Amino acid sequence: RYVLCEVVSEDQRCRQCIEDRTLGLAVRDAIARVHGDYGLACCSISFTVKYLNAYTGTVLLRCRKDSYRLLCSALPFVRYLESRGHRYPCFLNTLHVGGTIRTCQKFLIQYNRTQLLRLLQNCTNEEERQYIQKSLLSCSLTEEQSQSGDEEEDDGTE
């Protein structure tokens, strides 16, 4: 199973210091505190942090199908993330549990749309609204340029 979470923290430095290793250790520590050695052993078999976006605080965790309930029940007990000797208070908000990464991506797109609509509805004046709309329209995805060696190999001349 894939568990889509969001790191919520009032301290902006928390998101800047998030690393997948740090987050994985915090989650494993919470599982050990809540469910003991048995729960930690069940969840650790295939537990990984598959995706982490430090800017948005979006995290995708993977675990075995039979142990995802243990993982989900331990996530509220993550109270801080440690990085470079500092503790940043935060919590993990579980957004979605899915069977594939694709279903989690679809949910995240829909979730972000509703969040943006809420943001636009909470604007206090027209200037804020236009600023947000302009920022959204200026966002674009660009394809990464493939390395020059990759395309040369595919042209059939070996």
C-alpha positions as YAML, in Angstrom:
chain: A
units: angstrom
residues:
- id: 1
  name: ARG
  ca: [0.00, 0.00, 0.00]
- id: 2
  name: TYR
  ca: [0.98, 3.60, -0.54]
- id: 3
  name: VAL
  ca: [0.19, 6.18, 2.13]
- id: 4
  name: LEU
  ca: [0.09, 9.80, 0.97]
- id: 5
  name: CYS
  ca: [0.87, 12.24, 3.78]
- id: 6
  name: GLU
  ca: [1.50, 15.91, 4.29]
- id: 7
  name: VAL
  ca: [4.06, 17.30, 6.74]
- id: 8
  name: VAL
  ca: [2.40, 20.11, 8.69]
- id: 9
  name: SER
  ca: [4.61, 22.48, 10.65]
- id: 10
  name: GLU
  ca: [4.46, 26.09, 11.73]
- id: 11
  name: ASP
  ca: [8.24, 26.36, 11.46]
- id: 12
  name: GLN
  ca: [9.23, 26.98, 7.83]
- id: 13
  name: ARG
  ca: [12.73, 25.58, 8.46]
- id: 14
  name: CYS
  ca: [11.17, 22.17, 9.06]
- id: 15
  name: ARG
  ca: [10.22, 21.73, 5.40]
- id: 16
  name: GLN
  ca: [13.63, 22.93, 4.23]
- id: 17
  name: CYS
  ca: [15.41, 20.28, 6.30]
- id: 18
  name: ILE
  ca: [13.21, 17.32, 5.42]
- id: 19
  name: GLU
  ca: [15.11, 14.37, 4.03]
- id: 20
  name: ASP
  ca: [13.72, 10.94, 3.25]
- id: 21
  name: ARG
  ca: [16.11, 9.28, 5.68]
- id: 22
  name: THR
  ca: [15.10, 11.64, 8.51]
- id: 23
  name: LEU
  ca: [11.43, 11.10, 7.84]
- id: 24
  name: GLY
  ca: [11.84, 7.32, 7.61]
- id: 25
  name: LEU
  ca: [13.62, 7.22, 10.96]
- id: 26
  name: ALA
  ca: [10.92, 9.36, 12.60]
- id: 27
  name: VAL
  ca: [8.17, 7.09, 11.27]
- id: 28
  name: ARG
  ca: [10.00, 3.93, 12.35]
- id: 29
  name: ASP
  ca: [10.54, 5.43, 15.81]
- id: 30
  name: ALA
  ca: [6.81, 6.19, 16.10]
- id: 31
  name: ILE
  ca: [5.91, 2.65, 15.01]
- id: 32
  name: ALA
  ca: [8.28, 1.22, 17.63]
- id: 33
  name: ARG
  ca: [6.80, 3.42, 20.38]
- id: 34
  name: VAL
  ca: [3.20, 2.58, 19.50]
- id: 35
  name: HIS
  ca: [3.37, -1.06, 18.40]
- id: 36
  name: GLY
  ca: [6.66, -2.30, 19.86]
- id: 37
  name: ASP
  ca: [9.10, -4.68, 18.21]
- id: 38
  name: TYR
  ca: [6.36, -6.72, 16.55]
- id: 39
  name: GLY
  ca: [4.85, -3.70, 14.80]
- id: 40
  name: LEU
  ca: [8.26, -2.39, 13.79]
- id: 41
  name: ALA
  ca: [9.24, -5.77, 12.32]
- id: 42
  name: CYS
  ca: [5.96, -6.06, 10.37]
- id: 43
  name: CYS
  ca: [6.22, -2.55, 8.94]
- id: 44
  name: SER
  ca: [9.95, -2.57, 8.24]
- id: 45
  name: ILE
  ca: [9.86, -5.45, 5.77]
- id: 46
  name: SER
  ca: [9.14, -3.26, 2.76]
- id: 47
  name: PHE
  ca: [8.77, 0.20, 4.28]
- id: 48
  name: THR
  ca: [10.28, 2.99, 2.17]
- id: 49
  name: VAL
  ca: [9.82, 6.68, 1.57]
- id: 50
  name: LYS
  ca: [9.00, 6.57, -2.16]
- id: 51
  name: TYR
  ca: [8.52, 10.30, -2.75]
- id: 52
  name: LEU
  ca: [9.25, 13.44, -0.79]
- id: 53
  name: ASN
  ca: [8.65, 17.01, -1.88]
- id: 54
  name: ALA
  ca: [10.20, 19.37, 0.66]
- id: 55
  name: TYR
  ca: [8.53, 22.44, -0.87]
- id: 56
  name: THR
  ca: [4.97, 21.19, -0.55]
- id: 57
  name: GLY
  ca: [5.56, 18.82, 2.35]
- id: 58
  name: THR
  ca: [4.07, 15.91, 0.39]
- id: 59
  name: VAL
  ca: [5.30, 12.44, 1.33]
- id: 60
  name: LEU
  ca: [4.51, 9.05, -0.20]
- id: 61
  name: LEU
  ca: [5.25, 6.05, 2.01]
- id: 62
  name: ARG
  ca: [5.18, 2.42, 0.90]
- id: 63
  name: CYS
  ca: [4.55, -0.59, 3.11]
- id: 64
  name: ARG
  ca: [3.20, -4.10, 2.80]
- id: 65
  name: LYS
  ca: [-0.52, -4.52, 2.31]
- id: 66
  name: ASP
  ca: [-0.99, -6.49, 5.52]
- id: 67
  name: SER
  ca: [0.78, -3.91, 7.71]
- id: 68
  name: TYR
  ca: [-0.51, -0.57, 6.41]
- id: 69
  name: ARG
  ca: [-2.94, -0.24, 9.32]
- id: 70
  name: LEU
  ca: [-0.04, -0.44, 11.77]
- id: 71
  name: LEU
  ca: [1.75, 2.27, 9.81]
- id: 72
  name: CYS
  ca: [-1.29, 4.55, 9.57]
- id: 73
  name: SER
  ca: [-2.08, 4.21, 13.26]
- id: 74
  name: ALA
  ca: [1.49, 5.24, 14.20]
- id: 75
  name: LEU
  ca: [1.72, 8.31, 11.92]
- id: 76
  name: PRO
  ca: [-0.09, 10.68, 14.34]
- id: 77
  name: PHE
  ca: [2.65, 9.97, 16.88]
- id: 78
  name: VAL
  ca: [5.35, 11.57, 14.74]
- id: 79
  name: ARG
  ca: [5.73, 14.84, 16.66]
- id: 80
  name: TYR
  ca: [9.00, 16.21, 15.36]
- id: 81
  name: LEU
  ca: [11.70, 15.73, 12.75]
- id: 82
  name: GLU
  ca: [15.36, 15.83, 13.69]
- id: 83
  name: SER
  ca: [17.88, 17.26, 11.26]
- id: 84
  name: ARG
  ca: [21.43, 18.46, 11.87]
- id: 85
  name: GLY
  ca: [20.99, 18.46, 15.63]
- id: 86
  name: HIS
  ca: [17.74, 20.46, 15.60]
- id: 87
  name: ARG
  ca: [14.24, 19.26, 16.39]
- id: 88
  name: TYR
  ca: [11.41, 20.75, 14.37]
- id: 89
  name: PRO
  ca: [7.90, 20.19, 15.75]
- id: 90
  name: CYS
  ca: [5.49, 18.89, 13.13]
- id: 91
  name: PHE
  ca: [2.89, 16.23, 12.47]
- id: 92
  name: LEU
  ca: [1.94, 14.03, 9.54]
- id: 93
  name: ASN
  ca: [-1.53, 14.42, 8.09]
- id: 94
  name: THR
  ca: [-2.62, 11.30, 6.23]
- id: 95
  name: LEU
  ca: [-4.37, 12.33, 3.01]
- id: 96
  name: HIS
  ca: [-4.93, 9.07, 1.15]
- id: 97
  name: VAL
  ca: [-4.17, 5.35, 1.20]
- id: 98
  name: GLY
  ca: [-3.94, 3.72, -2.21]
- id: 99
  name: GLY
  ca: [-2.93, 0.50, -3.86]
- id: 100
  name: THR
  ca: [-0.76, 2.14, -6.51]
- id: 101
  name: ILE
  ca: [1.31, 5.27, -6.94]
- id: 102
  name: ARG
  ca: [-0.98, 6.27, -9.80]
- id: 103
  name: THR
  ca: [-4.10, 6.39, -7.59]
- id: 104
  name: CYS
  ca: [-2.19, 8.52, -5.08]
- id: 105
  name: GLN
  ca: [-1.12, 10.89, -7.90]
- id: 106
  name: LYS
  ca: [-4.72, 11.24, -9.07]
- id: 107
  name: PHE
  ca: [-5.88, 11.96, -5.54]
- id: 108
  name: LEU
  ca: [-3.10, 14.52, -5.03]
- id: 109
  name: ILE
  ca: [-4.06, 16.39, -8.21]
- id: 110
  name: GLN
  ca: [-7.68, 16.59, -7.08]
- id: 111
  name: TYR
  ca: [-6.65, 17.57, -3.55]
- id: 112
  name: ASN
  ca: [-4.41, 20.38, -4.84]
- id: 113
  name: ARG
  ca: [-7.23, 21.69, -7.03]
- id: 114
  name: THR
  ca: [-9.59, 21.93, -4.07]
- id: 115
  name: GLN
  ca: [-6.89, 23.60, -1.96]
- id: 116
  name: LEU
  ca: [-6.31, 26.20, -4.68]
- id: 117
  name: LEU
  ca: [-10.04, 26.89, -4.92]
- id: 118
  name: ARG
  ca: [-10.16, 27.40, -1.16]
- id: 119
  name: LEU
  ca: [-7.20, 29.74, -1.39]
- id: 120
  name: LEU
  ca: [-8.93, 31.79, -4.08]
- id: 121
  name: GLN
  ca: [-12.16, 31.93, -2.07]
- id: 122
  name: ASN
  ca: [-10.31, 33.23, 0.98]
- id: 123
  name: CYS
  ca: [-8.81, 36.19, -0.86]
- id: 124
  name: THR
  ca: [-9.73, 39.46, 0.80]
- id: 125
  name: ASN
  ca: [-9.50, 41.67, -2.28]
- id: 126
  name: GLU
  ca: [-9.30, 41.50, -6.05]
- id: 127
  name: GLU
  ca: [-5.59, 42.31, -6.07]
- id: 128
  name: GLU
  ca: [-4.76, 39.13, -4.08]
- id: 129
  name: ARG
  ca: [-7.02, 37.06, -6.31]
- id: 130
  name: GLN
  ca: [-5.35, 38.32, -9.49]
- id: 131
  name: TYR
  ca: [-1.89, 37.79, -7.99]
- id: 132
  name: ILE
  ca: [-2.68, 34.15, -7.18]
- id: 133
  name: GLN
  ca: [-4.25, 33.54, -10.59]
- id: 134
  name: LYS
  ca: [-1.25, 35.11, -12.33]
- id: 135
  name: SER
  ca: [1.14, 32.91, -10.30]
- id: 136
  name: LEU
  ca: [-0.82, 29.79, -11.20]
- id: 137
  name: LEU
  ca: [-0.90, 30.64, -14.88]
- id: 138
  name: SER
  ca: [2.84, 31.36, -14.93]
- id: 139
  name: CYS
  ca: [3.63, 27.88, -13.61]
- id: 140
  name: SER
  ca: [4.63, 25.44, -16.31]
- id: 141
  name: LEU
  ca: [6.19, 22.05, -16.56]
- id: 142
  name: THR
  ca: [9.21, 21.74, -18.80]
- id: 143
  name: GLU
  ca: [10.69, 18.51, -20.05]
- id: 144
  name: GLU
  ca: [14.16, 17.76, -18.83]
- id: 145
  name: GLN
  ca: [16.72, 17.78, -21.57]
- id: 146
  name: SER
  ca: [18.04, 14.29, -21.98]
- id: 147
  name: GLN
  ca: [21.77, 13.80, -21.84]
- id: 148
  name: SER
  ca: [23.48, 13.99, -25.23]
- id: 149
  name: GLY
  ca: [24.82, 10.44, -24.91]
- id: 150
  name: ASP
  ca: [21.33, 8.93, -24.58]
- id: 151
  name: GLU
  ca: [20.05, 10.16, -27.94]
- id: 152
  name: GLU
  ca: [23.21, 9.23, -29.84]
- id: 153
  name: GLU
  ca: [22.85, 5.58, -28.81]
- id: 154
  name: ASP
  ca: [19.24, 5.39, -29.99]
- id: 155
  name: ASP
  ca: [19.85, 6.49, -33.59]
- id: 156
  name: GLY
  ca: [20.75, 2.95, -34.71]
- id: 157
  name: THR
  ca: [24.45, 3.52, -35.35]
- id: 158
  name: GLU
  ca: [26.35, 1.21, -33.09]
...
